[in-house]
């Protein structure tokens, strides 16, 4: 069994909660964000793409949206 998640989400909630989740594709990621948007501080949302190439990591392209 391989690791099937592509996106790793670290977020901070408005009440001080810490959220950590993994999503397998972009659709699941968008669905999770839209479901939890009212609970999250959007400036503190960090999304890591595990399949991002080394070149784009070097350029600093971290935004997915």
Backbone as CSV, one residue per row, in Angstrom:
resi,resn,N_x,N_y,N_z,CA_x,CA_y,CA_z,C_x,C_y,C_z
1,UNK,0.834,-1.182,0.000,0.000,0.000,0.000,0.877,1.244,0.000
2,UNK,0.694,2.085,-0.986,1.429,3.334,-1.056,0.656,4.467,-0.412
3,UNK,1.339,5.556,-0.250,0.702,6.749,0.289,-0.141,7.377,-0.818
4,UNK,-1.436,7.531,-0.601,-2.322,8.014,-1.647,-2.669,9.483,-1.519
5,UNK,-2.149,10.185,-0.521,-2.486,11.599,-0.393,-1.495,12.436,-1.194
6,UNK,-2.015,13.508,-1.784,-1.155,14.408,-2.528,-0.966,15.727,-1.790
7,UNK,-2.041,16.247,-1.212,-1.994,17.542,-0.533,-2.045,17.356,0.974
8,UNK,-1.201,18.088,1.675,-1.194,18.094,3.133,-1.584,19.507,3.561
9,UNK,-2.591,19.594,4.435,-3.118,20.889,4.858,-2.829,21.088,6.342
10,UNK,-2.194,22.206,6.664,-2.012,22.663,8.040,-2.733,23.990,8.144
11,UNK,-3.627,24.101,9.125,-4.407,25.329,9.262,-4.600,25.664,10.726
12,UNK,-4.851,26.930,10.974,-5.124,27.416,12.312,-6.560,27.900,12.347
13,UNK,-7.283,27.481,13.387,-8.680,27.857,13.526,-8.837,29.151,14.291
14,UNK,-10.028,29.749,14.181,-10.319,31.019,14.845,-10.345,30.880,16.361
15,UNK,-10.607,29.693,16.870,-10.618,29.464,18.308,-9.306,28.923,18.839
16,UNK,-8.251,28.949,18.000,-6.948,28.460,18.415,-6.713,26.999,18.076
17,UNK,-7.651,26.371,17.380,-7.497,24.971,17.001,-6.439,24.831,15.907
18,UNK,-5.831,23.680,15.854,-4.898,23.355,14.796,-5.498,22.227,13.964
19,UNK,-5.543,22.428,12.660,-6.097,21.432,11.754,-4.980,20.834,10.916
20,UNK,-5.000,19.540,10.769,-4.050,18.812,9.924,-4.860,17.758,9.174
21,UNK,-4.819,17.798,7.868,-5.536,16.812,7.080,-4.776,16.531,5.795
22,UNK,-5.107,15.428,5.179,-4.505,15.032,3.905,-5.614,14.813,2.895
23,UNK,-5.404,15.259,1.667,-6.386,15.118,0.598,-5.722,14.440,-0.596
24,UNK,-6.473,13.589,-1.269,-5.890,12.826,-2.370,-5.884,13.577,-3.691
25,UNK,-6.793,14.560,-3.882,-6.806,15.327,-5.120,-7.305,16.744,-4.863
26,UNK,-7.263,17.573,-5.894,-7.605,18.975,-5.750,-9.089,19.175,-5.435
27,UNK,-9.937,18.324,-5.973,-11.375,18.418,-5.706,-11.669,18.170,-4.226
28,UNK,-11.052,17.166,-3.651,-11.226,16.880,-2.227,-10.683,18.030,-1.377
29,UNK,-9.583,18.626,-1.797,-8.997,19.766,-1.095,-9.951,20.953,-1.106
30,UNK,-10.486,21.293,-2.267,-11.434,22.404,-2.370,-12.678,22.147,-1.537
31,UNK,-13.155,20.921,-1.527,-14.335,20.565,-0.747,-14.062,20.738,0.754
32,UNK,-12.907,20.306,1.231,-12.555,20.445,2.645,-12.446,21.910,3.044
33,UNK,-11.831,22.715,2.184,-11.682,24.143,2.486,-13.039,24.825,2.514
34,UNK,-13.910,24.538,1.554,-15.220,25.186,1.535,-16.076,24.750,2.720
35,UNK,-15.922,23.527,3.170,-16.674,23.031,4.325,-16.207,23.697,5.614
36,UNK,-14.912,23.949,5.752,-14.340,24.459,6.990,-13.949,25.932,6.943
37,UNK,-14.312,26.648,5.896,-13.885,28.032,5.696,-14.248,28.944,6.875
38,UNK,-15.436,28.785,7.451,-15.869,29.674,8.539,-15.103,29.419,9.839
39,UNK,-14.455,28.273,9.963,-13.695,27.947,11.177,-12.219,28.296,11.065
40,UNK,-11.736,28.586,9.854,-10.303,28.758,9.616,-9.882,30.214,9.489
41,UNK,-8.649,30.490,9.873,-8.003,31.763,9.561,-7.300,31.523,8.223
42,UNK,-7.833,32.117,7.164,-7.356,31.807,5.817,-5.908,32.255,5.586
43,UNK,-5.445,33.264,6.315,-4.048,33.708,6.181,-3.071,32.683,6.758
44,UNK,-3.549,31.822,7.640,-2.695,30.818,8.283,-2.820,29.438,7.635
45,UNK,-3.485,29.368,6.498,-3.678,28.106,5.776,-2.423,27.778,4.973
46,UNK,-1.858,26.597,5.208,-0.656,26.157,4.492,-0.964,24.834,3.810
47,UNK,-0.784,24.821,2.490,-1.057,23.624,1.699,0.235,23.190,1.039
48,UNK,0.594,21.932,1.234,1.811,21.383,0.650,1.422,20.345,-0.393
49,UNK,1.944,20.512,-1.602,1.721,19.561,-2.682,2.899,18.601,-2.694
50,UNK,2.657,17.346,-2.375,3.745,16.371,-2.286,4.316,16.002,-3.654
51,UNK,3.571,16.268,-4.729,4.046,15.921,-6.068,4.574,17.127,-6.825
52,UNK,4.759,18.245,-6.144,5.279,19.444,-6.773,6.738,19.213,-7.164
53,UNK,7.100,19.680,-8.335,8.464,19.459,-8.794,9.448,20.324,-8.001
54,UNK,10.663,19.900,-7.982,11.717,20.606,-7.263,11.942,21.995,-7.849
55,UNK,11.779,22.126,-9.147,11.984,23.417,-9.811,10.954,24.445,-9.355
56,UNK,9.679,24.062,-9.280,8.653,25.008,-8.836,8.757,25.295,-7.344
57,UNK,9.253,24.347,-6.565,9.515,24.631,-5.152,10.611,25.675,-5.032
58,UNK,11.610,25.572,-5.877,12.718,26.505,-5.852,12.259,27.915,-6.228
59,UNK,11.328,28.009,-7.153,10.812,29.309,-7.567,9.874,29.923,-6.540
60,UNK,9.395,29.108,-5.615,8.536,29.618,-4.551,7.077,29.693,-4.915
61,UNK,6.636,28.918,-5.861,5.229,28.913,-6.245,4.462,28.013,-5.284
62,UNK,3.941,28.604,-4.225,3.264,27.838,-3.196,1.743,27.932,-3.298
63,UNK,1.227,28.955,-3.946,-0.215,29.146,-4.046,-0.804,28.148,-5.028
64,UNK,-1.913,27.557,-4.633,-2.604,26.615,-5.504,-3.836,27.233,-6.148
65,UNK,-4.294,28.305,-5.592,-5.526,28.930,-6.093,-5.246,30.286,-6.667
